[in-house]
Amino acid sequence: MFMITSFLTTLFIIWMVARIWKSSPALAAVSFLVFPVAIIPLVQNWGDEETDIKVPFFLALASWGYTIYSFLSFVRPDTEEQEALLAIARMLA
């Protein structure tokens, strides 16, 4: 699931950057590298039919959030592993 959501996030960001590129290529390049910078064109172009990025921005944000959630749930240790690590830590303390 992690790979699918990562791929979707990338697609949404490319869609968003393509729309930003129409108004400011430099801002589009920076938005691709640093996602939070996309808030600037989101606010500036709100409601403009040609360069509005509401849909791709919020889809990318939701997809990224789910990607982080799925990654963190994947790497979380099981209860048995946690108990074993605590037992080892108690023996060493």
C-alpha positions as CSV (number, residue, x, y, z in Angstrom):
1,M,0.0,0.0,0.0
2,F,2.9,2.3,0.7
3,M,4.1,2.1,-2.9
4,I,0.7,2.9,-4.3
5,T,0.1,5.9,-2.1
6,S,3.6,7.2,-2.8
7,F,3.0,6.9,-6.5
8,L,-0.4,8.7,-6.2
9,T,1.2,11.5,-4.2
10,T,3.8,12.0,-6.9
11,L,1.1,12.1,-9.6
12,F,-0.9,14.7,-7.7
13,I,2.2,16.8,-7.1
14,I,3.1,16.7,-10.8
15,W,-0.5,17.7,-11.7
16,M,-0.3,20.6,-9.2
17,V,3.1,21.7,-10.5
18,A,1.9,21.6,-14.1
19,R,-0.9,24.0,-13.1
20,I,1.4,26.3,-11.2
21,W,3.8,26.4,-14.1
22,K,1.2,28.3,-16.2
23,S,1.5,31.3,-13.8
24,S,5.0,31.0,-12.5
25,P,7.6,28.5,-13.6
26,A,10.1,29.4,-10.8
27,L,7.4,28.9,-8.1
28,A,6.4,25.6,-9.7
29,A,10.0,24.3,-9.5
30,V,10.3,25.4,-5.9
31,S,6.9,23.9,-5.1
32,F,8.0,20.6,-6.6
33,L,11.1,20.5,-4.3
34,V,9.4,21.9,-1.2
35,F,5.7,21.0,-1.0
36,P,4.7,23.7,1.6
37,V,5.7,26.4,-0.8
38,A,2.6,25.4,-2.9
39,I,0.5,27.2,-0.3
40,I,1.5,30.5,-1.9
41,P,0.0,29.7,-5.4
42,L,-2.9,28.0,-3.7
43,V,-3.9,31.3,-2.1
44,Q,-2.9,33.5,-5.0
45,N,-4.7,31.5,-7.6
46,W,-7.8,30.6,-5.6
47,G,-10.8,30.6,-7.9
48,D,-8.9,31.2,-11.1
49,E,-10.1,28.5,-13.5
50,E,-6.8,28.2,-15.4
51,T,-4.3,28.0,-12.4
52,D,-6.4,26.9,-9.4
53,I,-4.7,24.1,-7.6
54,K,-7.3,23.3,-4.9
55,V,-8.0,19.8,-6.1
56,P,-4.5,18.5,-6.8
57,F,-3.1,20.3,-3.6
58,F,-5.7,18.7,-1.2
59,L,-5.5,15.3,-3.0
60,A,-1.7,15.4,-2.7
61,L,-1.9,16.4,1.0
62,A,-4.4,13.6,1.8
63,S,-2.4,11.0,-0.2
64,W,0.8,12.1,1.6
65,G,-0.9,11.9,5.0
66,Y,-2.0,8.4,4.2
67,T,1.4,7.5,2.9
68,I,3.0,8.6,6.2
69,Y,0.3,6.8,8.2
70,S,0.8,3.5,6.3
71,F,4.6,3.8,6.6
72,L,4.4,4.4,10.4
73,S,2.0,1.5,10.9
74,F,4.3,-0.8,8.8
75,V,7.4,0.0,10.9
76,R,5.6,-0.1,14.3
77,P,6.9,-3.1,16.3
78,D,4.4,-5.8,17.4
79,T,3.4,-6.2,21.0
80,E,5.6,-9.3,21.4
81,E,8.6,-7.5,20.1
82,Q,8.0,-4.5,22.4
83,E,7.7,-6.9,25.4
84,A,11.0,-8.6,24.4
85,L,12.8,-5.3,24.1
86,L,11.5,-4.2,27.4
87,A,12.7,-7.4,29.0
88,I,16.1,-7.0,27.5
89,A,16.2,-3.3,28.7
90,R,15.3,-4.4,32.2
91,M,18.0,-7.0,32.3
92,L,20.6,-4.4,31.2
93,A,19.4,-1.7,33.6
